[in-house]
């Protein structure tokens, strides 16, 4: 028997026990309310979704074709509509998550107004968005189930047993819209105590997976900007520990930590690592610092910073800002060290921020990591900061050139040009792009593919298209043709926006509470009825 039917039985027993004062309570209506609100707290959600992620990780280890995906969402409604659309088109939300981007919180959700991705926004904006996303996902559950309950009542009233069984089956086998969120905590917004406190807020709001990066928190930069500054491993591991303690304190024992390294594009560090012995972690970090060998100690000036590298005295290269430079070309080696160290010290998944989406490049680093940690897995940013068209056309161009094919008809630097859109090279590049996630899952250890900022771009694009035509010659036709008519024909639920916002749910609740005295909004004169 389903939870819904068990609840009807349990509440019927309660009503019988409390007798006459409970005569107005309909057990089936109360069971409906329970079914439509399965998760009572964010911790309920975090524990439920952490289990899902762990099962998905195990499935990927068994078969790399079982990778997972998400899109970044900057508002609860956006996340809700994404989940509803996935269920509509594919029948299930299995393997589909939400991503909460710190970039979009900074750009769209800060009380300061739009900000760059440099951790200047309010740290509490992140748990607030997690809570908002889950509020809207829970409302999607209530909305969809409400339709099934109405179908069940209508079928019973009509005496249609077949339709009633179908509606009952939908209720009994309902799949929730509540799915995992991978939430960006940036570089932790301060020291390890600040990271711990914020992580708790995020988990309490529902986050089962927290992504943290190895940049300095007070000068944090977007992963696709210049000027990134990393921290020694000890400082980063302290924050990983802080997040784990937060999960354990709140009873989310299988919470997921995603350790991100920006070392591939970071050429600077704020600190010299503490080293106790040659070859230890601090010494390995310092071995990548740029400098010049000193053979005569009298050459050391008062303001110089000098360390030993491989037994030699080296004057480190320090900028006017006080930051130290890493050796050119050391980024990939530092990435591998970062990833191995994080996995061996409490992280569950990796994030390598790269400059281009290249399966061979990502896979080369992952293979090195897997020499030490065989089950290493990545969360990979399919970033809008990449020019995907140009990148893949250039990858095809280079592959063809290496094969000895004639590429004289193409200008490698200008492959973004529309004149190439109909060419064989462009067709192959699009196919490589189509297969990128599958290939990266199979050959580069990518367990989870996400796009950080897609709904930022889709919102801008759709608004631009509507504004262009609505304020032009098309007027109202622009909205009717490009929005409403498409909504109707594609079965997009928002065409009945009153229903989507909960009008029918509210009417049903009024009937539960007030019975025949209920003043409902969904009568014959509600214009929503024009949409069937």
URJOTA-V654667 format. One record per residue. SS is DSSP state (h for helix, s for strand, l for the rest). Layout:
BEGIN
<<SS> <SS>>
END
This chain:
BEGIN
<<l> <l> <h> <h> <h> <h> <h> <h> <h> <h> <h> <h> <h> <h> <h> <h> <h> <h> <h> <h> <h> <h> <l> <l> <l> <l> <h> <h> <h> <h> <h> <h> <h> <h> <h> <l> <l> <l> <l> <l> <l> <h> <h> <h> <h> <h> <h> <h> <h> <h> <h> <h> <h> <h> <h> <h> <h> <h> <h> <h> <h> <h> <l> <l> <l> <l> <l> <s> <s> <s> <s> <s> <l> <l> <l> <h> <h> <h> <h> <h> <h> <h> <h> <h> <h> <h> <h> <h> <h> <h> <l> <l> <l> <l> <l> <s> <s> <s> <s> <s> <l> <h> <h> <h> <h> <h> <h> <h> <l> <l> <l> <l> <l> <l> <l> <l> <l> <l> <l> <l> <l> <l> <l> <h> <h> <h> <h> <h> <h> <h> <h> <h> <h> <h> <h> <h> <h> <h> <h> <h> <h> <h> <h> <h> <h> <h> <h> <h> <h> <h> <h> <h> <h> <h> <h> <h> <h> <h> <l> <l> <h> <h> <h> <h> <h> <h> <h> <h> <h> <h> <h> <h> <l> <l> <l> <l> <l> <l> <l> <l> <s> <s> <s> <s> <l> <l> <l> <l> <l> <l> <l> <h> <h> <h> <h> <h> <h> <h> <h> <h> <h> <h> <h> <h> <h> <l> <l> <l> <s> <s> <s> <s> <s> <l> <s> <l> <h> <h> <h> <l> <l> <l> <l> <l> <l> <l> <l> <l> <s> <s> <l> <l> <h> <h> <h> <h> <h> <h> <h> <h> <h> <h> <h> <h> <h> <h> <h> <h> <h> <l> <l> <l> <l> <l> <l> <s> <s> <s> <s> <s> <s> <l> <l> <l> <l> <l> <l> <s> <s> <l> <l> <l> <l> <l> <l> <l> <l> <l> <l> <l> <h> <h> <h> <h> <h> <h> <l> <l> <s> <l> <s> <s> <s> <l> <l> <l> <h> <h> <h> <l> <l> <l> <l> <l> <l> <s> <s> <s> <s> <l> <l> <s> <s> <s> <s> <s> <l> <s> <l> <l> <l> <l> <l> <s> <s> <s> <l> <l> <l> <l> <h> <h> <h> <h> <h> <h> <h> <h> <h> <h> <h> <h> <h> <l> <l> <l> <l> <l> <s> <s> <s> <s> <l> <l> <l> <l> <l> <l> <h> <h> <h> <h> <h> <h> <h> <h> <h> <h> <h> <h> <l> <l> <l> <l> <l> <l> <l> <s> <s> <s> <s> <l> <l> <l> <l> <l> <l> <h> <h> <h> <h> <h> <h> <h> <h> <h> <h> <h> <h> <h> <h> <h> <h> <l> <l> <l> <l> <l> <l> <l> <l> <h> <h> <h> <l> <l> <l> <h> <h> <h> <l> <l> <l> <h> <h> <h> <h> <h> <h> <h> <h> <h> <h> <h> <h> <h> <h> <h> <h> <h> <h> <h> <h> <l> <l> <s> <s> <s> <s> <s> <s> <l> <l> <h> <h> <h> <h> <h> <h> <h> <h> <h> <h> <h> <h> <h> <h> <h> <h> <h> <l> <l> <l> <l> <l> <h> <h> <h> <h> <h> <h> <h> <h> <h> <h> <h> <h> <h> <h> <h> <l> <l> <h> <h> <h> <l> <h> <h> <h> <h> <l> <l> <h> <h> <h> <h> <h> <h> <h> <h> <h> <h> <h> <h> <h> <h> <h> <l> <l> <l> <l> <l> <l> <l> <l> <l> <h> <h> <h> <h> <h> <l>>
END
